[in-house]
Amino acid sequence: MLQFPLVRHCPYAPPEEYGQLREKDPVTRVRLPDGRESWVVTRHEHVRQVLNDPSFSADRTHADFPNLAPAGQPLPRDDSAPSMLTMDPPEHGPARRAVLGEFTVRQIAALRPRMQQIVDERLDAMLAGPRPADLVEELSLPVPSMVICEMLGVPYADHDFFQVNTAAMIKRETPQDERRAAFGRVRDYLDELIAGKEDAPPDDLLGRQIRKSRAGGDYDRRSLVSLGFLLLVAGHETTANMISLGTLALLGNPAQMDALRADPARTLGAVEEMLRYFTIVDTVVARLCVADTEVGGVTIRAGEGVLTLGQAANRDPEAFDEPDAFDIGRPARHHVAFGFGPHQCLGQNLARAELQIVFDTLLRRVPALRLATPVEELPFKSDAAIYGVYHMPVTW
Ligand code: HEM
């Protein structure tokens, strides 16, 4: 029985075993670090089935939920209110709808001029600074962090604090007590910040949520802290990794990079392909079966865990022609890099807009961009639940 999680040995490819599983044993059992077993599903069709079926719960606080932490201890649990990420019906729908209006295509379009300004300012600073520069520090991390901070009404000046703590939370090796402490620090920080907004709620996402839930008679600071926490963490680390990895893919495929520079109308398609190709959130998208269900001819029983391997699904030849090729011109939008079904990424329009603006601007303003370190020497995040690169020295 395979031991999970498997690591990516090549930044451009899934763990080798994914392809074999998808072909020969698409719904199969694996061993988790705590010694327990879980199902893994690897085909595009099956991943979408599981993620769209209420027989599979997203309640990560349940003791039987598959846990990939090496210590094999239960996931951190405390008195935090649940966030939408861990909710099932009937709670999930209302929690998601309460904030959905902040992430519509129209809302995000209104933020584009400010996003463009942020990207330009970061590039001004990078271009004025020494070479080589670390793309992660100069561009990938600050852009999504600033955007989500401004949306929420969190002072960007505190970004070091929550970036350090987020990194500790998602690193698989972080001992559970440290993980819990990092989690508690960000939660206490947000609690204080939100308390400070209660007297005169400002016109930012957190302030608007205070007013809205007060008007509905159900304001509860603990729930808003959990929402703020989820958005802050989900909103910067993921997009940041995609900025670095997407840049890496373009640098490794100069003809496609030139094609994109010549025709920015292709950038949105390129972004979908980058999301598919790297699928940075892979084993994290897990579920707990709550009613016996057949998937691909195999019965998964209530009480059993399932990892839906998005990176395997996104390389499924049944869903994508020549799936291992990076091709910015392919139709890739049916990828599952943002998940699928009711929990599909709430921030996807925001992430797409950020990535589109970043790549358009980077290609236009820094045409001579190149890596200052060979790809093989880059420190990839093989040890984190969300894939990416820690540092990426570039020059121009
Ligand atoms: C959910 C990926 C950016 C907020 C998810 C899920 C995935 C994902 C795979 C589904 C998790 C599951 O089903 O268990 C990504 C990727 C991103 C990204 C790859 C960047 C490239 C963002 C941003 C935000 C965000 C920018 C917000 C500011 C959320 C939220 C959920 C979520 C709130 C939970 C939705 C729910 O449970 O209903 N994301 N995400 N994400 N994402 Fe993202």
Boltz pocket constraint, residues with backbone or C-beta under 6 A from the ligand:
constraints:
  - pocket:
      binder: B
      contacts: [[A, 58], [A, 84], [A, 85], [A, 86], [A, 96], [A, 148], [A, 230], [A, 231], [A, 232], [A, 234], [A, 235], [A, 236], [A, 238], [A, 239], [A, 242], [A, 280], [A, 281], [A, 284], [A, 285], [A, 286], [A, 336], [A, 337], [A, 338], [A, 339], [A, 340], [A, 342], [A, 343], [A, 344], [A, 345], [A, 346], [A, 347], [A, 348], [A, 350], [A, 351]]
      max_distance: 6.0
